[in-house]
Amino acid sequence: MVAGVENGSRERPPHCYCLLGSRVENGSSERPPHYYCLLWSRVENGSRERPPHCYCLLGSRVENDSRERPPHCYCLLGNRVENGSRERPPHCNCLLGSRVENGSSERPPHCYYLLGSRVENGSRERPPHCYCLLGNRVENGSRERPPHCYCLLWSRVENGSSERLPHCYYLLGNRVENCSRERPPHCYCLLGSRVENGSSERPPHCYCLLGSRVENGSRERPPHCYCLLGNRVENVCWAVVTVTVTPKVEVIKGESASLPCTFKIPPSPNNIVEWFIEEGGTRKRVAFRSVSGGEGKSDEGTRLSDRVTMGRDFSLTISPVAVEDQLPFYCQVTAGPAGVGEAITQLKVFFAPEMPEVTGSNQAISVGDSSTQVGQCVSHNGHPQPRIIWFQDSKPLPEVKDNKEKVYMVPSVVKEASGLFTITSTLMMQPQKADKDSVYHCTVEYSMPNDMIKQIDSDTFSLTLNYPSETATFVLANTEPIREGDEVKMMCETDGNPQPEFDFSKDGINIKEGVAWGLLTLKSVKRSDAGVYKCTATDFDNLDADLNGEVTLSVHYIDPMSVRPAGPLSTMTGDMVELQCKTKASDTHTVQWKKGSTVLSQTGVLSLKSVTFAEAGEYSCVGAVPSVLGLTSKASVNLTVSGKPEIDAAVDGMVEKEGDMVTLSCSAHGHPAPQFTWTPSGKESVSVKGNKVVSMVTLEASAAVLKDGVTCEASNDHGAASQAFKVTTKQAVDPNAANDAGRADKQQGGSSGVVIAVVVCVLMLLLLVALLYFLNKKGKLPCSKKDEKEVASGDVNNDIVVEMKTEKANEEAGLLNKPAAQQ
């Protein structure tokens, strides 16, 4: 920004709307409301109220808003501007220079100076503060004239002496002056076509001067000539001193702010750069520095004395920045004979406020026509002044302050001692029933540097509203179908708040038990509890409302299963058994016969033809209602199959050599449980695996055993059965002998194939025996260890010793010591 000379573009600055009367406006024909009077910077007002001294301005063409001229506006600017009549009032003796006189050529003694109502005096004595006139910055209460006040308003208006100073050739603004006798080449035209240089010819660059009336031959205005008269209306001459600053500097409170200032001036030893602040309409210098050198100094006794420094580049640094530092700062460059230039920069201070604290009403609010306070939002320590926005269900509420509206806000602002703002907004509402589920919160919106707008949200809150009931609902709280034995909850409520009192009944009979706050509870419900239940509410705020509700309760059930014939059952092997199962249920149901997890029948009838020992056990009849999850009934019957023992196929034994110990296993089905007899006898153990009994014997593989084998006999009340076991040694199949025989077979033509086949078969058989033994030890055969106890408690031959303590370590050692053929 250059002091005194506008930019070079054709765009009009925003402050240059109107200049000298209604003839110089901005692009539109509409006059801004605050431009009532224009001629002198002291007669302007930002409000719509016209100052009392601003009735008439510059001729009869510029009146106030009405067409009637005030009586004191008889003379204004020369004898060309009179009142309606041609007669001049007697007080219009002198106005603005020697060209304006009354009828006589003699100037009245009190007409020494005139520019401004403050500078007039009826006496011949000049007031001491009237040394210089053009610009309110050039005044002094003392009799000493400021050095820049040599010339005033054309060369015909002198200073206090009667001697004309030779350097007063041009005057428009105290920034355009020269202390030398030589006129600068750019000052050819100043205040209209009446003020030219020595010649009568207008220089070619005098395109515009004092409004649109002064132009050259063309109608085009030069781009730098936008506004002219007043402190916003600069002269048309290019200033000798050019000062440039940043128009606006933004900073966060507590940080450092740097205000740059650059300038262009002719070289001079007395050039000085000064920084001023403006407070209460007056300027105070805060720092200065000589252009020729030296340290920058700060002035004592100002608010910035301890916080301001001036750098070598003439920038002003403030650290730390306080809120009260938000002021206009002037960088003024005094360049001796070249004049004085200045530029203004505005310091903007920002500080983010604290998170807003919101408080909702802690009492129930009755809906109605009166407004009430529903919430208050407070945000502390922000700058510039932030604002609070209220939200209902995440939607902003219009910012309304009229207390006649249903929703409005009551704001308040407190400026703290720190200069920061604490803002409070109280939300007032006439709550309606529709607001009962609404969620409220407030947001503080604040400005930050670089035109950033930020927001901080508060916590949320809801309102507790009281409103009358209009309808009632009665519902079943259980989501699944009700089974007999379940707990049932039925809830009755209205659409009002608070909830009224409720009465429950079934078939016209009041229910008192299990009632609490609109909730009816039936514990272990029975099928007899099914029926129609009714809820009745009474709201004294709305007695005309029909507050009734009904619920139909259905209870699903299934009767216990009926089995024919009833168990337990006993039959002989080969007989036929038929079982029947029936039940009743509230809905369509199914009936299944199962043994374990295997489904045997889905008709309710189970037929077993020619039963065997394997079919003995427990049978279950299961009834279910598929439409009701978990609604089942079950009955069981135990089937016992009797008959003489049946012995499983024998597995022969094998030892390394004669005299080793061999273990044989004999398994038999039968009921009653069979008794075992081993010939020859040995150390025996008996166990029950499933529905069969297993007897194991350990004995020495003597020569008689190797020759005749071992016999197992199982017997009960219905008969007996026996099984023979062979015991062989691995020496009978010597590998060396087999090799010799193989070589002999090769010589004899192939008889060794038979021997090899026998060896392979024996090895496979021993492998199978080892596998069965391993599975038996691990309990993975169909026989369960649980049945071992049943055999132990059953009918067993008293002559047989049952040994059931086989140590695992001994078994493993026995396996390791067996011949390779047995392993």
Beta strands, then each sheet from edge to edge (+ up, - down):
strand 1: 242-245
strand 2: 248-252
strand 3: 257-259
strand 4: 261-264
strand 5: 272-279
strand 6: 282-290
strand 7: 297-298
strand 8: 308-310
strand 9: 316-318
strand 10: 328-334
strand 11: 340-350
strand 12: 357-360
strand 13: 365-366
strand 14: 372-382
strand 15: 387-392
strand 16: 395-396
strand 17: 407-415
strand 18: 421-429
strand 19: 439-448
strand 20: 452-457
strand 21: 461-462
strand 22: 465-466
strand 23: 472-476
strand 24: 488-494
strand 25: 501-506
strand 26: 509-511
strand 27: 515-516
strand 28: 519-522
strand 29: 531-538
strand 30: 548-553
strand 31: 562-564
strand 32: 569-572
strand 33: 577-582
strand 34: 590-595
strand 35: 598-601
strand 36: 605-608
strand 37: 617-624
strand 38: 632-647
strand 39: 653-655
strand 40: 661-671
strand 41: 675-679
strand 42: 683-689
strand 43: 692-700
strand 44: 710-716
strand 45: 719-725
strand 46: 727-729
sheet 1: 1+ 4-
sheet 2: 2+ 11+ 10- 5+ 6- 7+
sheet 3: 3+ 9- 8+
sheet 4: 12+ 14- 18+ 17-
sheet 5: 13+ 22+
sheet 6: 16+ 15- 19+ 20-
sheet 7: 16+ 15- 19+ 21-
sheet 8: 23+ 24- 28+ 27-
sheet 9: 26+ 25- 29+ 30-
sheet 10: 31+ 33- 36+
sheet 11: 32+ 38+ 37- 34+ 35-
sheet 12: 32+ 38+ 40- 43+ 42-
sheet 13: 39+ 46+
sheet 14: 41+ 44- 45+
end
